[in-house]
Amino acid sequence: MLASDVMATSFTTLKPDNTIAEAVKRFKEASQQQGKKVFGLMVTDDADKLVGMLSMYDILLFVQPRHANVWQELTETDQARAFGDLLGRVKSIQVGDLMTPDVLTIEPRTHLMTIVDIMIKRHVRRLPVVSDGQVVGIVYISDLFYHLLQRYLVD
């Protein structure tokens, strides 16, 4: 069994110059299209070459309060105002500024057990599938899990 057996071939991508506000809309759209929550999107250049990944984690890491102890001393109103201001600034930041540029990839012929090994050892939940430099799919850990479960554990 190979990556090509479980990869999603319909996927949403971002461009490095998209804003985070646009990316958030794309996360919602992708989740609706996939019928499940999508937590990370591939970022491609104008030639559709993979240049990075943007995850919800990347965005939350950026907005994470740097000094949590100071936040706790603020009133709830001041916290809401400060956090709102921070989120307002984040909306216009470009995807290329927050994305993870070095992305692990696999090929369509990568064996599923190799994918399991990579995901566990590298703590990744999604792997872009690339062939001849072009993104052809993505393997989500949930799809991999349910495929293996269905194939080997469920009668």
DSSP file (Angstrom, degrees, kcal/mol; ACC not computed):
  #  RESIDUE AA STRUCTURE BP1 BP2  ACC     N-H-->O    O-->H-N    N-H-->O    O-->H-N    TCO  KAPPA ALPHA  PHI   PSI    X-CA   Y-CA   Z-CA
    1    1 A M              0   0    0      0, 0.0   111,-2.2     0, 0.0   112,-0.3   0.000 360.0 360.0 360.0 137.5    0.0    0.0    0.0
    2    2 A L  B >>  -A  111   0A   0    109,-0.3     3,-1.8   110,-0.1     4,-0.6  -0.697 360.0 -99.8-123.6 168.2    1.3    3.4   -1.1
    3    3 A A  H >> S+     0   0    0    107,-2.1     4,-2.2   104,-0.3     3,-1.4   0.873 119.6  63.8 -53.6 -39.1    0.8    7.1   -0.5
    4    4 A S  H 34 S+     0   0    0    104,-2.2    -1,-0.3     1,-0.3   105,-0.1   0.721  95.6  60.5 -61.7 -20.0   -1.2    7.1   -3.7
    5    5 A D  H <4 S+     0   0    0     -3,-1.8    -1,-0.3   103,-0.2    -2,-0.2   0.738 120.4  21.0 -78.3 -23.0   -3.8    4.8   -2.1
    6    6 A V  H << S+     0   0    0     -3,-1.4   134,-0.3    -4,-0.6    -2,-0.2   0.494  92.8 115.8-123.6  -7.9   -4.7    7.2    0.7
    7    7 A M     <  -     0   0    0     -4,-2.2     2,-0.5    -5,-0.2   132,-0.2  -0.335  64.1-123.6 -71.2 146.8   -3.7   10.7   -0.4
    8    8 A A  B     -B  138   0B   0    130,-3.2   130,-1.5     1,-0.1    -1,-0.1  -0.765  21.5-172.0 -83.6 129.4   -6.2   13.4   -1.0
    9    9 A T  S    S+     0   0    0     -2,-0.5     2,-0.6   128,-0.2    -1,-0.1   0.502  71.1  70.4-102.4  -6.3   -6.0   14.7   -4.5
   10   10 A S  S    S+     0   0    0    128,-0.1     2,-0.3     2,-0.0    -1,-0.1  -0.957  70.3 147.4-108.7 116.5   -8.4   17.5   -4.0
   11   11 A F        -     0   0    0     -2,-0.6     2,-0.4   126,-0.0    30,-0.1  -0.973  44.5-119.3-150.1 158.9   -6.7   20.1   -1.7
   12   12 A T        -     0   0    0     -2,-0.3    30,-0.8    14,-0.1     2,-0.3  -0.825  29.3-168.5-101.6 138.3   -6.6   23.8   -1.1
   13   13 A T  E     -e   42   0C   0     -2,-0.4     2,-0.3    28,-0.1    30,-0.2  -0.834   8.3-146.9-122.5 164.5   -3.3   25.7   -1.4
   14   14 A L  E     -e   43   0C   0     28,-2.5    30,-2.8    -2,-0.3     9,-0.0  -0.805  12.8-130.2-119.9 164.3   -2.2   29.2   -0.4
   15   15 A K    >   -     0   0    0     -2,-0.3     3,-1.9    28,-0.2    80,-0.3  -0.872  26.6-116.6-110.5 150.9    0.3   31.6   -2.0
   16   16 A P  T 3  S+     0   0    0      0, 0.0    80,-2.9     0, 0.0    81,-0.3   0.788 114.6  53.7 -58.5 -27.7    3.1   33.2    0.1
   17   17 A D  T 3  S+     0   0    0     78,-0.2     2,-0.1    77,-0.2    -3,-0.0   0.431  82.0 111.1 -91.9   3.0    1.6   36.7   -0.6
   18   18 A N  S <  S-     0   0    0     -3,-1.9    77,-3.1     1,-0.1    78,-0.3  -0.435  72.0-118.0 -65.0 149.9   -1.9   35.8    0.7
   19   19 A T  B  >  -H   94   0D   0     75,-0.3     4,-2.2    76,-0.1    75,-0.2  -0.478  18.7-113.5 -84.2 163.2   -2.8   37.5    3.9
   20   20 A I  H  > S+     0   0    0     73,-2.2     4,-2.6    70,-0.5     5,-0.2   0.860 119.5  58.6 -63.8 -34.5   -3.5   35.6    7.1
   21   21 A A  H  > S+     0   0    0     70,-2.0     4,-1.6    72,-0.2    -1,-0.2   0.921 107.9  45.6 -59.8 -43.3   -7.1   36.8    6.8
   22   22 A E  H  > S+     0   0    0     69,-0.3     4,-2.1     1,-0.2    -2,-0.2   0.893 111.0  53.9 -65.0 -39.4   -7.3   35.2    3.4
   23   23 A A  H  X S+     0   0    0     -4,-2.2     4,-2.5     1,-0.2    -2,-0.2   0.903 104.6  53.6 -62.6 -41.6   -5.7   32.0    4.8
   24   24 A V  H  X S+     0   0    0     -4,-2.6     4,-1.9     1,-0.2    -1,-0.2   0.907 108.9  49.5 -61.4 -41.0   -8.3   31.8    7.6
   25   25 A K  H  X S+     0   0    0     -4,-1.6     4,-2.6     1,-0.2    -1,-0.2   0.905 110.3  51.1 -61.9 -40.7  -11.1   31.9    5.0
   26   26 A R  H  X S+     0   0    0     -4,-2.1     4,-3.1     2,-0.2     5,-0.2   0.871 105.6  55.3 -66.3 -36.7   -9.3   29.2    3.1
   27   27 A F  H  X S+     0   0    0     -4,-2.5     4,-2.2     2,-0.2    11,-0.3   0.938 111.1  45.3 -58.7 -46.1   -9.0   27.0    6.2
   28   28 A K  H  X S+     0   0    0     -4,-1.9     4,-2.1     2,-0.2    -2,-0.2   0.936 114.7  47.2 -63.1 -47.2  -12.8   27.2    6.6
   29   29 A E  H  X S+     0   0    0     -4,-2.6     4,-2.6     1,-0.2    -2,-0.2   0.917 112.2  49.9 -61.0 -44.3  -13.5   26.6    2.9
   30   30 A A  H  X S+     0   0    0     -4,-3.1     4,-2.8     1,-0.2     6,-0.3   0.893 109.0  52.3 -63.2 -39.7  -11.1   23.6    2.9
   31   31 A S  H  X>S+     0   0    0     -4,-2.2     4,-1.4    -5,-0.2     5,-1.1   0.899 111.5  46.7 -63.3 -40.2  -12.7   22.1    6.0
   32   32 A Q  H  <5S+     0   0    0     -4,-2.1    -2,-0.2     2,-0.2    -1,-0.2   0.915 114.4  47.1 -67.4 -42.2  -16.1   22.4    4.4
   33   33 A Q  H  <5S+     0   0    0     -4,-2.6    -2,-0.2     1,-0.2    -1,-0.2   0.894 116.8  42.8 -66.2 -40.0  -14.9   20.9    1.1
   34   34 A Q  H  <5S-     0   0    0     -4,-2.8    -1,-0.2     2,-0.3    -2,-0.2   0.703 103.0-129.5 -80.2 -19.5  -13.1   18.0    2.8
   35   35 A G  T  <5S+     0   0    0     -4,-1.4     2,-0.3     1,-0.3    -3,-0.2   0.708  82.2  69.6  75.2  19.1  -15.9   17.3    5.3
   36   36 A K  S   <S-     0   0    0     -5,-1.1    -2,-0.3    -6,-0.3    -1,-0.3  -0.968  98.2 -76.3-157.3 162.5  -13.4   17.4    8.2
   37   37 A K        -     0   0    0     -2,-0.3     2,-0.5    -3,-0.1    -9,-0.1  -0.454  39.7-153.5 -66.7 132.3  -11.3   20.0   10.0
   38   38 A V        +     0   0    0    -11,-0.3    -7,-0.2    -2,-0.2     3,-0.1  -0.951  15.4 178.5-108.8 122.6   -8.2   21.0    8.0
   39   39 A F        +     0   0    0     -2,-0.5    17,-2.5     1,-0.2    18,-0.4   0.517  64.0  32.4-103.9  -8.7   -5.4   22.2   10.3
   40   40 A G  E     - F   0  55C   0     15,-0.3     2,-0.4    16,-0.1    15,-0.3  -0.994  60.2-160.7-151.8 143.0   -2.7   22.9    7.7
   41   41 A L  E     - F   0  54C   0     13,-3.0    13,-2.7    -2,-0.3     2,-0.2  -0.952  23.9-117.5-125.3 144.7   -2.5   24.1    4.1
   42   42 A M  E     -eF  13  53C   0    -30,-0.8   -28,-2.5    -2,-0.4     2,-0.5  -0.514  22.1-143.6 -76.7 146.4    0.3   23.8    1.6
   43   43 A V  E     -eF  14  52C   0      9,-3.1     8,-3.3   -30,-0.2     9,-1.3  -0.960  22.6-178.2-113.7 124.2    1.8   27.0    0.2
   44   44 A T  E     - F   0  50C   0    -30,-2.8     6,-0.2    -2,-0.5     2,-0.1  -0.864  20.8-127.1-122.5 155.3    2.8   27.0   -3.4
   45   45 A D    >   -     0   0    0      4,-2.2     3,-2.0    -2,-0.3    -1,-0.1  -0.185  48.3 -81.4 -85.9-173.3    4.5   29.5   -5.7
   46   46 A D  T 3  S+     0   0    0      1,-0.3    -1,-0.1     2,-0.1   -31,-0.0   0.719 133.0  54.0 -65.6 -20.1    3.2   30.6   -9.1
   47   47 A A  T 3  S-     0   0    0      2,-0.1    -1,-0.3    87,-0.0     3,-0.1   0.263 119.4-111.9 -93.8  11.1    4.6   27.5  -10.7
   48   48 A D    <   +     0   0    0     -3,-2.0    87,-1.0     1,-0.2     2,-0.4   0.745  68.2 147.7  62.9  26.6    2.7   25.4   -8.2
   49   49 A K        -     0   0    0     85,-0.1    -4,-2.2     1,-0.1     2,-0.3  -0.744  56.7-105.9 -88.0 140.0    5.9   24.2   -6.5
   50   50 A L  E     +F   44   0C   0     83,-0.5    -6,-0.3    -2,-0.4     3,-0.1  -0.487  45.9 163.8 -68.0 126.1    5.7   23.6   -2.8
   51   51 A V  E     -     0   0C   0     -8,-3.3     2,-0.3     1,-0.4    -7,-0.2   0.436  59.8 -37.8-121.2  -5.5    7.4   26.4   -0.8
   52   52 A G  E     -F   43   0C   0     -9,-1.3    -9,-3.1    50,-0.1    -1,-0.4  -0.985  50.5-104.5 170.6-177.8    5.9   25.8    2.6
   53   53 A M  E     -FG  42 100C   0     47,-1.9    47,-3.3    -2,-0.3     2,-0.5  -0.991  17.6-156.9-135.2 142.8    3.1   24.9    4.9
   54   54 A L  E     -F   41   0C   0    -13,-2.7   -13,-3.0    -2,-0.4     2,-0.3  -0.989  17.4-177.4-120.4 125.2    0.9   27.1    7.1
   55   55 A S  E  >  -F   40   0C   0     -2,-0.5     4,-1.5   -15,-0.3   -15,-0.3  -0.772  42.0-113.7-115.6 163.2   -0.9   25.5   10.0
   56   56 A M  H  > S+     0   0    0    -17,-2.5     4,-2.8    -2,-0.3     5,-0.2   0.875 119.9  59.9 -58.6 -36.1   -3.3   26.8   12.6
   57   57 A Y  H  > S+     0   0    0    -18,-0.4     4,-2.9     1,-0.2    -1,-0.2   0.899  99.5  54.9 -59.1 -42.7   -0.4   26.2   15.0
   58   58 A D  H  > S+     0   0    0      1,-0.2     4,-1.4     2,-0.2    -1,-0.2   0.904 111.5  44.6 -58.1 -41.9    1.8   28.6   13.1
   59   59 A I  H  X S+     0   0    0     -4,-1.5     4,-1.7     2,-0.2    -2,-0.2   0.931 114.4  47.5 -69.7 -45.9   -0.8   31.3   13.4
   60   60 A L  H  X S+     0   0    0     -4,-2.8     4,-1.1     1,-0.2    -2,-0.2   0.869 107.7  56.7 -64.2 -36.1   -1.5   30.7   17.1
   61   61 A L  H  < S+     0   0    0     -4,-2.9    -1,-0.2    -5,-0.2     3,-0.2   0.882 107.1  50.1 -60.4 -37.9    2.2   30.6   17.9
   62   62 A F  H  < S+     0   0    0     -4,-1.4    -1,-0.2     1,-0.2    -2,-0.2   0.869 115.2  41.3 -69.3 -37.1    2.5   34.1   16.4
   63   63 A V  H  < S+     0   0    0     -4,-1.7    -1,-0.2    -5,-0.1    -2,-0.2   0.504  84.5 124.1 -90.9  -3.0   -0.4   35.5   18.5
   64   64 A Q  S  < S-     0   0    0     -4,-1.1     2,-0.1    -3,-0.2    -3,-0.0  -0.329  75.3-104.8 -56.9 130.9    0.6   33.7   21.7
   65   65 A P        -     0   0    0      0, 0.0     3,-0.4     0, 0.0    -1,-0.1  -0.400  25.4-151.0 -59.2 129.3    1.1   36.2   24.5
   66   66 A R  S    S+     0   0    0      1,-0.3     2,-0.4    -2,-0.1     3,-0.1   0.823  90.1  34.3 -73.0 -31.1    4.8   36.6   25.0
   67   67 A H    >>  +     0   0    0      1,-0.1     4,-1.6     2,-0.0     3,-1.1  -0.739  67.0 177.6-127.9  83.0    4.4   37.4   28.7
   68   68 A A  H 3> S+     0   0    0     -2,-0.4     4,-1.9    -3,-0.4     5,-0.2   0.818  79.3  61.1 -58.1 -33.7    1.5   35.4   30.1
   69   69 A N  H 3> S+     0   0    0      1,-0.2     4,-0.7     2,-0.2    -1,-0.3   0.857 104.0  49.6 -65.0 -33.3    2.1   36.7   33.6
   70   70 A V  H X> S+     0   0    0     -3,-1.1     3,-0.7     1,-0.2     4,-0.7   0.898 108.0  54.1 -69.0 -40.6    1.4   40.3   32.4
   71   71 A W  H >< S+     0   0    0     -4,-1.6     3,-1.1     1,-0.2    -2,-0.2   0.881 103.1  56.5 -61.1 -38.1   -1.8   39.2   30.6
   72   72 A Q  H 3< S+     0   0    0     -4,-1.9    -1,-0.2     1,-0.3    -2,-0.2   0.772 102.6  55.9 -66.7 -25.0   -3.1   37.7   33.9
   73   73 A E  H << S+     0   0    0     -4,-0.7    -1,-0.3    -3,-0.7    -2,-0.2   0.644  92.2  90.4 -81.5 -14.9   -2.7   41.1   35.6
   74   74 A L  S << S-     0   0    0     -3,-1.1     2,-0.0    -4,-0.7    -3,-0.0  -0.456  85.5-107.6 -79.1 152.6   -4.9   42.9   33.0
   75   75 A T     >  -     0   0    0     -2,-0.1     4,-2.7     1,-0.1     5,-0.2  -0.332  33.8-107.0 -69.4 163.1   -8.6   43.2   33.5
   76   76 A E  H  > S+     0   0    0      1,-0.2     4,-2.4     2,-0.2     5,-0.2   0.877 122.1  52.1 -61.1 -37.3  -10.7   41.1   31.2
   77   77 A T  H  > S+     0   0    0      2,-0.2     4,-2.3     1,-0.2    -1,-0.2   0.921 110.9  46.5 -64.8 -44.4  -11.7   44.2   29.2
   78   78 A D  H  > S+     0   0    0      2,-0.2     4,-2.7     1,-0.2     5,-0.2   0.876 111.6  52.2 -66.8 -37.0   -8.0   45.2   28.7
   79   79 A Q  H  X S+     0   0    0     -4,-2.7     4,-2.8     2,-0.2     5,-0.3   0.939 110.6  47.6 -61.5 -46.4   -7.1   41.6   27.7
   80   80 A A  H  X S+     0   0    0     -4,-2.4     4,-2.4     1,-0.2    -2,-0.2   0.905 113.7  47.5 -62.4 -42.0   -9.9   41.6   25.1
   81   81 A R  H  X S+     0   0    0     -4,-2.3     4,-2.4     2,-0.2    -2,-0.2   0.936 114.6  45.4 -65.1 -46.9   -8.8   44.9   23.8
   82   82 A A  H  X S+     0   0    0     -4,-2.7     4,-2.2     2,-0.2    -2,-0.2   0.911 115.6  46.5 -64.6 -42.6   -5.1   44.0   23.6
   83   83 A F  H  X S+     0   0    0     -4,-2.8     4,-2.7    -5,-0.2    -1,-0.2   0.897 111.4  52.2 -68.0 -38.9   -5.8   40.6   22.0
   84   84 A G  H  X S+     0   0    0     -4,-2.4     4,-2.2    -5,-0.3    -2,-0.2   0.902 109.4  49.7 -61.3 -42.2   -8.2   42.2   19.5
   85   85 A D  H  X S+     0   0    0     -4,-2.4     4,-1.7     2,-0.2    -2,-0.2   0.922 111.5  49.2 -62.0 -44.0   -5.5   44.7   18.5
   86   86 A L  H  X S+     0   0    0     -4,-2.2     4,-1.9     1,-0.2    -2,-0.2   0.929 112.3  47.0 -61.9 -46.4   -3.0   41.9   18.1
   87   87 A L  H  X S+     0   0    0     -4,-2.7     4,-1.5     1,-0.2    -1,-0.2   0.858 107.5  57.9 -65.3 -34.3   -5.4   39.9   16.0
   88   88 A G  H  < S+     0   0    0     -4,-2.2     4,-0.4     1,-0.2    -1,-0.2   0.884 108.8  45.3 -61.7 -38.4   -6.2   43.0   13.9
   89   89 A R  H >< S+     0   0    0     -4,-1.7     3,-0.8     1,-0.2     4,-0.4   0.847 107.3  58.7 -73.0 -34.1   -2.5   43.3   13.0
   90   90 A V  H >< S+     0   0    0     -4,-1.9     3,-1.5     1,-0.2   -70,-0.5   0.839  90.6  71.8 -64.6 -33.7   -2.2   39.6   12.2
   91   91 A K  T 3< S+     0   0    0     -4,-1.5   -70,-2.0     1,-0.3   -69,-0.3   0.813 100.8  43.8 -54.4 -33.7   -4.9   39.8    9.5
   92   92 A S  T <  S+     0   0    0     -3,-0.8    -1,-0.3    -4,-0.4    -2,-0.2   0.519  87.3 108.7 -94.4  -4.5   -2.6   41.7    7.2
   93   93 A I  S <  S-     0   0    0     -3,-1.5   -73,-2.2    -4,-0.4   -72,-0.2  -0.446  74.0-113.3 -69.3 145.3    0.5   39.7    7.7
   94   94 A Q  B >>  -H   19   0D   0    -75,-0.2     3,-1.6     1,-0.1     4,-0.7  -0.526  11.7-123.9 -84.4 148.9    1.5   37.5    4.7
   95   95 A V  H >> S+     0   0    0    -77,-3.1     4,-2.4   -80,-0.3     3,-1.3   0.870 110.4  63.4 -53.4 -41.4    1.4   33.8    4.7
   96   96 A G  H 34 S+     0   0    0    -80,-2.9    -1,-0.3   -78,-0.3   -79,-0.1   0.728  98.1  56.8 -59.8 -22.4    5.1   33.7    3.7
   97   97 A D  H <4 S+     0   0    0     -3,-1.6    -1,-0.3   -81,-0.3    -2,-0.2   0.729 119.0  28.1 -81.3 -22.6    6.0   35.4    6.9
   98   98 A L  H << S+     0   0    0     -3,-1.3    -2,-0.2    -4,-0.7    -1,-0.1   0.599  95.4 105.8-112.7 -16.1    4.4   32.7    9.2
   99   99 A M  S  < S-     0   0    0     -4,-2.4   -45,-0.2    -5,-0.2    -5,-0.0  -0.157  75.2-112.9 -66.8 159.9    4.6   29.5    7.1
  100  100 A T  B     -G   53   0C   0    -47,-3.3   -47,-1.9     1,-0.1    -1,-0.1  -0.860  29.9-167.0 -89.3 115.4    7.1   26.7    7.8
  101  101 A P        +     0   0    0      0, 0.0     2,-1.0     0, 0.0    -1,-0.1   0.833  69.5  67.9 -79.6 -31.3    9.4   26.8    4.7
  102  102 A D  S    S+     0   0    0    -49,-0.1     2,-0.5   -50,-0.0   -50,-0.1  -0.766  71.0 179.4 -94.1 102.4   11.2   23.5    5.2
  103  103 A V        -     0   0    0     -2,-1.0     2,-0.3   -53,-0.1    24,-0.1  -0.870  27.8-129.6-111.6 131.9    8.5   20.9    4.6
  104  104 A L        -     0   0    0     -2,-0.5     2,-0.3    14,-0.0    -2,-0.0  -0.576  34.7-174.3 -70.4 137.4    8.9   17.1    4.6
  105  105 A T        -     0   0    0     -2,-0.3     2,-0.3    22,-0.1    24,-0.2  -0.899  13.5-158.4-131.0 162.8    7.4   15.5    1.5
  106  106 A I  B     -c  129   0B   0     22,-2.4    24,-3.0    -2,-0.3     9,-0.0  -0.854  19.2-118.4-131.1 169.9    6.8   12.1    0.2
  107  107 A E    >   -     0   0    0     -2,-0.3     3,-2.2    22,-0.2  -104,-0.3  -0.716  31.8-106.6-106.0 160.5    6.3   10.6   -3.2
  108  108 A P  T 3  S+     0   0    0      0, 0.0  -104,-2.2     0, 0.0  -103,-0.2   0.796 120.1  54.1 -55.4 -28.5    3.2    8.8   -4.5
  109  109 A R  T 3  S+     0   0    0   -106,-0.2     2,-0.3  -107,-0.2     0, 0.0   0.310  76.8 124.9 -92.4   9.6    5.1    5.4   -4.3
  110  110 A T    <   -     0   0    0     -3,-2.2  -107,-2.1     1,-0.1  -106,-0.1  -0.541  67.1-116.3 -69.7 130.8    6.1    5.9   -0.6
  111  111 A H  B >>  -A    2   0A   0     -2,-0.3     4,-1.9  -109,-0.2     3,-0.5  -0.364  16.1-122.4 -69.7 146.3    4.9    2.9    1.4
  112  112 A L  H 3> S+     0   0    0   -111,-2.2     4,-2.6     1,-0.2     5,-0.2   0.839 111.6  55.6 -60.0 -35.4    2.3    3.5    4.1
  113  113 A M  H 3> S+     0   0    0   -112,-0.3     4,-2.1     1,-0.2    -1,-0.2   0.848 106.4  51.4 -68.4 -31.5    4.5    2.0    6.8
  114  114 A T  H <> S+     0   0    0     -3,-0.5     4,-2.5     2,-0.2    -1,-0.2   0.894 109.7  50.4 -66.9 -39.7    7.2    4.5    5.9
  115  115 A I  H  X S+     0   0    0     -4,-1.9     4,-2.9     2,-0.2    -2,-0.2   0.920 109.2  50.4 -64.4 -44.0    4.7    7.3    6.1
  116  116 A V  H  X S+     0   0    0     -4,-2.6     4,-2.5     1,-0.2     5,-0.2   0.933 111.0  50.0 -57.4 -46.6    3.6    6.1    9.6
  117  117 A D  H  X S+     0   0    0     -4,-2.1     4,-2.6     1,-0.2     5,-0.3   0.918 112.3  46.5 -59.3 -46.7    7.2    6.0   10.6
  118  118 A I  H  X S+     0   0    0     -4,-2.5     4,-2.7     1,-0.2     6,-0.2   0.937 112.8  49.5 -62.4 -47.5    7.8    9.6    9.4
  119  119 A M  H  X>S+     0   0    0     -4,-2.9     5,-1.3     1,-0.2     4,-0.7   0.901 115.9  42.2 -61.9 -41.8    4.7   11.0   11.0
  120  120 A I  H  <5S+     0   0    0     -4,-2.5     3,-0.5    -5,-0.2    -2,-0.2   0.956 119.2  41.9 -70.5 -50.3    5.4    9.4   14.3
  121  121 A K  H  <5S+     0   0    0     -4,-2.6    -2,-0.2    -5,-0.2    -3,-0.2   0.842 123.7  37.4 -67.8 -33.2    9.2   10.2   14.5
  122  122 A R  H  <5S-     0   0    0     -4,-2.7    -1,-0.2    -5,-0.3    -2,-0.2   0.409 102.8-126.8-101.2   1.3    8.8   13.8   13.0
  123  123 A H  T  <5 +     0   0    0     -4,-0.7     2,-0.4    -3,-0.5    -3,-0.2   0.914  57.3 146.2  54.6  49.0    5.5   14.6   14.8
  124  124 A V      < -     0   0    0     -5,-1.3    -1,-0.2    -6,-0.2    -2,-0.1  -0.891  39.1-165.7-116.2 149.3    3.7   15.6   11.6
  125  125 A R  S    S+     0   0    0     -2,-0.4    16,-2.9     1,-0.2     2,-0.3   0.446  75.9  34.2-111.1  -4.9    0.0   15.2   10.9
  126  126 A R  E     - D   0 140B   0     14,-0.2    -1,-0.2    15,-0.1    14,-0.2  -0.990  59.9-165.0-151.4 143.1    0.1   15.8    7.2
  127  127 A L  E     - D   0 139B   0     12,-2.3    12,-2.7    -2,-0.3   -22,-0.1  -0.975  20.3-132.1-132.9 119.8    2.6   15.1    4.4
  128  128 A P  E     - D   0 138B   0      0, 0.0   -22,-2.4     0, 0.0     2,-0.6  -0.426  18.8-137.9 -65.2 143.1    2.5   16.7    0.9
  129  129 A V  E     -cD 106 137B   0      8,-3.2     7,-3.1   -24,-0.2     8,-1.3  -0.928  24.9-172.5-106.6 121.0    2.9   14.2   -1.9
  130  130 A V  E     - D   0 135B   0    -24,-3.0     2,-0.4    -2,-0.6     5,-0.2  -0.931  13.0-178.6-121.7 136.8    5.2   15.5   -4.6
  131  131 A S  E >  S- D   0 134B   0      3,-2.7     3,-2.0    -2,-0.4   -24,-0.0  -0.991  77.0 -11.9-134.3 125.7    6.0   14.1   -8.0
  132  132 A D  T 3  S-     0   0    0     -2,-0.4     3,-0.1     1,-0.3    -1,-0.1   0.866 129.3 -55.1  52.4  39.7    8.4   15.7  -10.4
  133  133 A G  T 3  S+     0   0    0      1,-0.2   -83,-0.5   -84,-0.0     2,-0.4   0.395 116.7 110.9  80.2  -4.1    8.4   18.8   -8.3
  134  134 A Q  E <  S- D   0 131B   0     -3,-2.0    -3,-2.7   -85,-0.1     2,-0.5  -0.838  72.8-117.7-107.2 141.1    4.6   19.2   -8.4
  135  135 A V  E     + D   0 130B   0    -87,-1.0    -5,-0.2    -2,-0.4     3,-0.1  -0.636  37.1 167.6 -73.8 124.0    2.2   18.7   -5.5
  136  136 A V  E     -     0   0B   0     -7,-3.1     2,-0.3    -2,-0.5    -6,-0.2   0.479  59.6 -29.6-115.4  -8.2   -0.1   15.9   -6.5
  137  137 A G  E     - D   0 129B   0     -8,-1.3    -8,-3.2     2,-0.0     2,-0.3  -0.986  52.0-117.5 177.6-176.4   -1.7   15.2   -3.1
  138  138 A I  E     -BD   8 128B   0   -130,-1.5  -130,-3.2    -2,-0.3     2,-0.6  -0.986  14.4-142.7-148.2 139.4   -1.5   15.2    0.6
  139  139 A V  E     - D   0 127B   0    -12,-2.7   -12,-2.3    -2,-0.3     2,-0.4  -0.922  16.4-159.2-105.8 120.3   -1.7   12.4    3.2
  140  140 A Y  E  >  - D   0 126B   0     -2,-0.6     4,-2.3  -134,-0.3   -14,-0.2  -0.774  22.7-128.6 -95.3 142.5   -3.5   13.3    6.4
  141  141 A I  H  > S+     0   0    0    -16,-2.9     4,-2.9    -2,-0.4     5,-0.2   0.856 109.6  55.6 -58.9 -34.9   -2.8   11.2    9.5
  142  142 A S  H  > S+     0   0    0    -17,-0.3     4,-2.5     2,-0.2    -1,-0.2   0.915 108.1  47.0 -66.0 -41.4   -6.5   10.7   10.0
  143  143 A D  H  > S+     0   0    0      2,-0.2     4,-2.1     1,-0.2    -2,-0.2   0.912 114.1  48.1 -64.6 -41.5   -7.0    9.3    6.5
  144  144 A L  H  X S+     0   0    0     -4,-2.3     4,-2.5     2,-0.2     5,-0.2   0.937 112.1  49.5 -62.5 -47.5   -4.0    7.0    7.0
  145  145 A F  H  X S+     0   0    0     -4,-2.9     4,-2.8     1,-0.2    -2,-0.2   0.945 114.0  43.5 -57.7 -52.3   -5.2    5.9   10.4
  146  146 A Y  H  X S+     0   0    0     -4,-2.5     4,-2.5     1,-0.2     5,-0.2   0.836 112.0  54.1 -68.4 -31.8   -8.7    5.0    9.2
  147  147 A H  H  X S+     0   0    0     -4,-2.1     4,-2.2    -5,-0.2    -1,-0.2   0.948 113.6  41.8 -63.9 -47.9   -7.4    3.4    6.0
  148  148 A L  H  X S+     0   0    0     -4,-2.5     4,-2.6     2,-0.2     5,-0.5   0.909 114.9  51.3 -66.3 -41.7   -5.2    1.1    8.1
  149  149 A L  H  X>S+     0   0    0     -4,-2.8     4,-2.4    -5,-0.2     5,-1.5   0.938 113.1  44.8 -59.9 -48.3   -7.9    0.5   10.7
  150  150 A Q  H  <5S+     0   0    0     -4,-2.5     4,-0.2     1,-0.2    -1,-0.2   0.894 116.7  46.0 -63.1 -40.9  -10.4   -0.5    8.0
  151  151 A R  H  <5S+     0   0    0     -4,-2.2    -2,-0.2    -5,-0.2    -1,-0.2   0.884 129.4  17.5 -72.5 -39.1   -8.0   -2.7    6.1
  152  152 A Y  H  <5S+     0   0    0     -4,-2.6    -3,-0.2    -5,-0.2    -2,-0.2   0.673 129.8  33.2-113.1 -19.6   -6.5   -4.6    9.1
  153  153 A L  T  <5S+     0   0    0     -4,-2.4     2,-0.5    -5,-0.5    -3,-0.2   0.703  99.4  71.8-114.2 -22.8   -8.7   -4.3   12.1
  154  154 A V      <       0   0    0     -5,-1.5    -1,-0.1    -4,-0.2     0, 0.0  -0.823 360.0 360.0-102.2 132.0  -12.3   -4.1   11.0
  155  155 A D              0   0    0     -2,-0.5    -1,-0.1    -3,-0.0    -5,-0.1   0.487 360.0 360.0 -74.2 360.0  -14.1   -7.2    9.6
